[in-house]
Every structure is written in C-alpha cells, then in structure tokens.
Amino acid sequence: MKYTLFFLAVLATLNLSAQDQTVRNLKSSTERNITKDASDTTNRKWKKGGMYGINVSQGSLNNWAAGGDDFSLSLNSILNLFAFYKNGKHSWDNTLDFNLGYVNTTSLGSRKNDDRFDVLSKYGYEIAPKLNLAGLANFRTQFFDGFTYDGDNNKTFASTFLSPGYLLASAGLDYKPVEGLSIFVSPITSRWIFVLDDTLSAKGLYGVDSLKHSVNEIGAFASVSYIKTINKILSYKGRLDLFSNYKSKPQNVDLIMSNVLNIKLSKVLSATYSLDMIYDDDVRLFGKNQNSAGLQIKSLIGIGLLLKF
C-alpha cells in the first residue's frame, strides 16, 4: 500500500511539473518580440487612386414648331489619376488629368469642346514640419486638332498635338499646411513652349517665333493644388498655376486654373461641374483685336457615370 501511495505521489508531481512547464512556454510565446514579415505591405508607402467620369446627352427633333437642331450629341469624359508616395522625409506626388469632349449638331457639325492632357510630378524632401524643398516637372498638351470659329461658322486651324505643348521644370519650396493642400513657390523656373506643326509654326503662334518650333522662357512660378473629399457626396479637385516670364513682360502673369466638382447621386451616377480658366499673354487668337490676350474660359456640366478607384 505504501508503494502504491508513493507511486501516485510521483505521478502527481510529474504531472504538475509538466503543467508548469506548459504555462511557462505559453507565457514566453506571448511575451516574445514578433518580427514583421518582409512581404507584409500593410503599412503602404503609396497612396494611389483616381476617378473616371463620362457624360453623354443626345437629342433629336422632327417637325418641332419651337425650332432647334434636328440632331445633337454631346460626349464629355474626365480621367483623374494620382499616386502619392511618403517615406520619412521623402515624398513624391504624381497626378494625371485627361479631359476629352465632343459635340455634334445639325447646324454646327462636329466640334471638339474639350481636350487636355496634363501630367505633374513633384519630389519633396522635408526640411521643416509641413515644408519641403521640392523639384517639380509638368507637361501639358492636347491630342486632337482644334479650331476657332467666327460669327459665320468659318473655322480656322488653331492647335493640335504638341502645338502647343508646354514642359516646365522648377525647383522651390512646397508648403503643405493641411492634407490635400499644396502651395509650391519657385523663383527660378524654366519653361519650354513647343509648336511642332509646320502650318501653325509659320504663323508665329503661342509665343514661338515664325518658322521656329520651340522657345525657352525663364521666370517665377507658383502652383496651388487642392484635393478634398468633402463628404460621401461631394468631392473637389482644383489647381492654380502662375508663371511670370523674366525675359518678356514679367508683369503679365500667365494663369492656368482648373476646377472639378463631383456630386454623387447614386453608386455610379454623378453630376460633374468643371471650370477652366487660362490667361496666356502669348495667345492672341480671339476677337477682332488680336494685339491683346484674352481670358479663356471653359465651363462644362453634366450627369453621367462616375467610377472611383
């Protein structure tokens, strides 16, 4: 009997010892440092996305007493893409805007009413909170032939791909006081204007001398951009660029401003309003008095498909 009790006591001791070791192992496992797998990209340095919107409207009339065009068709599309990189003191912002519009009516025929391709890339190194030392590059042109029209609906060839085209390189300071807002200022900027089409080059348009295909300008540059999702329904994107040419009439500051406001109506349906304004002292195509530049204004509104990604 004594041997039996002794044997049971030994078993109980061994069992308790094994349980204590198991508890210690569990405790050690929960307290150890966990190393993040190199393939885990949960904390991404890139923020990418964009939106695509297309608005289509069509109308037709037959024996309509009030009058109007027998047929009309309008098509406008907007593509906005962005890719923002942030890692420590380094940042890299990239945006692409591509707008294309077309209108066709019985009385006016086919016309382009929007055509813009704009790529901007900006690298920044943080030198103070919300302040970066930055370099910026911007390329802007269009893809298709453009015409101006007089009161008699006579058209004049005015633009095409890389006629004009603009390439800008700049170094300066980039201030980002709040998320989505960037204020870039540069005292030294180089801008190239291209007119590659021979017909347009012969006319000496867009600040490029007759029969030449490019010109370089040195000046001061400022760019203010703002991207904001106001709420689940409203979103806004805007940009204002200012350039003063040191070589010629620096007081006549060139202005390019773009605004896009989206109003979400349903999951994929939205209303879009865009307003673009341009003042370029070298563009003198409009009106009877072509000795002075004019403010160019383009306003479009429509309801259609909107995809965000």
Summary of the structure (lengths in Angstrom):
residues: 309
radius of gyration: 30.9
end to end distance: 79.5
largest distance: 124.4
contacts: 842
relative contact order: 0.11
helix: 12%
strand: 58%
